[in-house]
Amino acid sequence: DQQVKQNSPSLSVQEGRISILNCDYTNSMFDYFLWYKKYPAEGPTFLISISSIKDKNEDGRFTVFLNKSAKHLSLHIVPSQPGDSAVYFCAAKGTTSGTYKYIFGTGTRLKVLA
Amino acid sequence: GAGVSQSPRYKVAKRGQDVALRCDPISGHVSLFWYQQALGQGPEFLTYFQNEAQLDKSGLPSDRFFAERPEGSVSTLKIQRTQQEDSAVYLCASSLGGLREQYFGPGTRLTVT
């Protein structure tokens, strides 16, 4: 039972345009969400996070939007750059659930075309 | 500065062998996580340490998996009597604790033949 889903395994975007990566979750106890980027043969690198008390968080070219009623979050990258080509994972946690577990999605491979 | 390091980077084991995977977290990081990542999947939580205390081992798939962090720094994940389904990348991550950012190591790719 996949509690965090990334339904698009891959996405191609032209350089300079917006990349939108989507993530859905099923567990209403999740209240903290993160996005990671992963290059081949490296561990994931933290990008940005959002708590459920907010619906948007920005950090430079990266913005995460959270729609709690739809149990959906998205990562916007604008403008997209070739160096953004990587696999992106969303992850979720329930901070009041008494668990230390982060649940990851299966990832979306982003290719930014020059 | 030094990040999270893991060794070995690659390990090939014959089915039935025991393996030990090492994680050196960032100095001063209280929290340490182990994850298993199968091909085409996201990282799956295995276990969590706060200093030397193993506070959550709910993700360990069987009693063949054992993790320790005896002095609250270096951690070892041990897999006994390896099976083919144990083939995966094993990732270690450390953080300052709470909801602070996790820093991941490069992983150990385990192949069981």
Interface residues (C-beta under 8 A of the other chain):
Chain A: V4 Q6 Y32 Y36 A41 E42 G43 P44 T45 F46 S49 F89 A91 K93 T95 T99 Y100 K101 Y102 I103 F104 G105 T106 G107
Chain B: V4 S31 F33 Y35 G40 Q41 G42 P43 E44 F45 Y48 L55 D56 S58 G59 L91 A93 L99 E101 Q102 Y103 F104 G105 P106 G107
